[in-house]
């Protein structure tokens, strides 16, 4: 296939072009940001007991992900043939995402990080920015309740993804699978921005993941990446209609993001049970419990990725099943999650 033919083919498949562009940019930006982190001495030092790595690792992987997504979405916004109104929500996502990017970057660079109160305030502001551009829950009334739940959802998902970023390849791999899940559900979609955002995020994460798992060229995404990843996943979830077959399908995003939400609920409950603040870190995450039980990190990633794929497929099925079968599907997942939580809670941690 000749060069002009390839360009024309990609033009006819804009979401694939979006993915390929973000992948290429991420493969370039990630080692560049790693080198910049080395020059500026921006490292994640294992100075606290909750750190799981033994040597300093460069940060700024989140900046590479952000730049890859940003460049692609800006190109989409100004060079696509779609009516500008269909991409209006991208403005709010870009503004809110930039706020989260700056927040995470300051938290990564600052020696002791920012307080959780400061993070929450800024996160709420970013969520409001997205909401003002139409990225919001629209099936709940009155409107003020919908707005409150929209902000709560975005902030909750942001912090849930941040919480599971405790092992190489975990948050980025889970985020990649979840974004693929939203892309699967949203094609075709009346909210075109979801397709572009999901495709760009999948590409950016796919380019970052090999470096995150590498021993020689390792780099972390840091709070810059995990908070931004959570923000983008939360906004993806708000742009797709789920209830064409039955109203229970509105819970599909919770399935797609089930892994970070599950870990957040689990560690919060266990910390409160021990009299600890849920906002203070500790080694009680499900992935670290599995490691303590005897699984290798590679085995844990394979297990988590498999569960993530199954949850996304279950979410897709929930959109097409009858009401009674959807209830049965949800019930089986809830019972499985509860049983696994009981088992995990019995694994002794340090």
LINDA-V427995 format. One line per field, one symbol per residue. ss: DSSP state (H for helix, E for strand, - for the rest). phi: phi as a letter, one per 40 degrees, with the letter a starting at -180 (. if undefined). Layout:
BEGIN
ss->???
phi->???
END
This chain:
BEGIN
ss->--HHHHHHHHHH-HHHHHHHHHHHHHHHHHHHHHHHHHHH--EE------------EE--HHHHHHHHHHHHHHHHHHH----HHHHHHHHHHHHHHHHHHHHHHHHHH------HHHHHHHHHHHHHHHHH----------HHHHHHHHHHHHHHHHHHHHH------HHHHHHHHHHHHHHHHH-----HHHHHHHHHHHHHHHHHHHHHH--------HHHHHHHHHHHHHHHH---------HHHHHHHHHH-HHHHHHHHHHHHHHHH------------HHHHHHHH---HHHHHHHHHHHHHHHHHHHHHH----HHHHHHHHHHHHHHHHHHHHHHH-----
phi->.cdcccccccccbcccccccccccccccccccccccccccfcbccccbcccbbbbdbccgcccccccccccccccccbbcccddccbdccccccccccccdcdcccccccdbgcccccdcccccccccdcccbgcacbbbbccccccccccccccccdcccccccbadgcccccccccccccccccccacbcccccccccccccccccddccccccbcaccgcdccccdccccccdccbbcbbccacccccddcccccccccccccccccccccgccccccacbccccccccchcccccccccccccccccccccccccbccdcccdcccccccccccccccccccccbc
END
